[in-house]
Amino acid sequence: MFIGQKPKQQILEDYSRYVNPGRVSVFKQMGLDFVPGRREGVWLWDIDGRRKLLNCRCSGGVFNLGHRPPLLVKALKTALDEIDIGDHMLLDEMRAELGRRLAQLTPGDIQYSTFSPGGAEAIDVAIKLARGYTQRPGVISVKGGYHGHTGFALATGEDSFRNKFGPMPPGFSKVPFGDAEALAAAVNKETAAVIVETIPATSGMLFPPDDYYPRVRQICDAWHTQFIVDEVQSGLGRTGRMWAIEEWDVVPDILVSGKGLSGALYPMSATCHRPHLDAFFQANPFIHLSSFGGAALGCVTALAMLDQITEPGFMEHVQAMGNRFEDGFAELRSRYEIVAGWRQRGLMIGFELVDARMGPAMSIALAQNGVLAVFANHRPSTIQIMPPLIIQPGEVDFVLEALDRSLDFLTAHPGMLELIPDVGVV
Ligand SMILES: Cc1ncc(COP(=O)(O)O)c(C=O)c1O
């Protein structure tokens, strides 16, 4: 009824004329003028039905449960018979229930949730809360991090995304990821917050030294600085744990979730904080408003998603599929010199190639071989492999075979690297 009402060529022309011609030309240049039509589970079909791709991009975790997860579709359809978005100024049963559930599932004594429609807004809320609570201006993020494109979120990010928009708000600075000494030297009595993606995804899935997060916690405690972890990509089972930060047994003051929280059906993100911070919201209960933040229909969808990922065996499945990938990667590395290695927890994978131009080339080659996976924007030598968490063994093997064929192609055609356009895809 909705898919394929117009021929693909017409859609591309309309997109170019009325939405974003620049993107159409970049995707055409890359041979990726793919317009998703039918979508189901791990698969996406081009609108003309000519090819299908196994989705290892997953929009950074939005499609954690695949496309149109049946239990979530059912929950949302049922909810539509009874409720709507709700009025964000009023009290709400669905928000109360999602808040209660997140309090159970988030680390330590994290208790309260503020809901937003997207990840960047949820980061903005975290920074507002930390600044409002501490009454300090300083926010320290890490180089190569990515927290989204709204106001304070953008201010934490890289110049390549910020410097065309004039002066940023004061107080924002950066230190290298994984370097506790540099952080200790940067934090002072003016620092409201330290914000880190637990596993920086746009930098190609980096892992810090073992003692990094415990030391970040100590440094923040020493200065009464709030520690914010961004689990927009790494949370909700992606690493085989509910939250990636659990690996280091550290409780942040604020944890931000998004993407997968939507179940890919209804935009939803959450800024979850510990009780001490709530003094600020209790003194200012209407200081942050969002008409669509915590929409009741989205809460129903998020609750159904949480039900699914807390089913017995779910995290074990993620680990098992991660192990299957790992075995395959080891075998590929033994055969291809252009494989530099990989970084991985569960199904959060950065597959490293020896040359920065190889990431984009690999994205193109993988698409030709039936897999959608993109290079890391801040480290293009890395291909991000983020399949839906529901991926099955045969589908893991399909991805590994596509990698094999693509590595073979790149090894045989090094000249392809000269054709790589300069793109900026996140
Ligand atoms: C780690 C991280 N944080 C925040 C965001 C921003 O989320 P959104 O695009 O929903 O605003 C993203 C988006 O890619 C992200 O990867």
The ligand as a Gaussian input file, in Angstrom:
#p B3LYP/6-31G(d) Opt

LIG

0 1
 C       26.628000       7.710000      20.380000
 C       25.552000       8.609000      19.827000
 N       25.011000       9.527000      20.625000
 C       24.028000      10.344000      20.185000
 C       23.561000      10.273000      18.889000
 C       22.478000      11.190000      18.408000
 O       21.286000      10.491000      18.255000
 P       20.161000      11.020000      17.264000
 O       20.654000      10.845000      15.866000
 O       18.969000      10.162000      17.599000
 O       19.925000      12.463000      17.605000
 C       24.110000       9.319000      18.024000
 C       23.653000       9.210000      16.628000
 O       24.230000       8.599000      15.781000
 C       25.140000       8.472000      18.510000
 O       25.712000       7.550000      17.723000

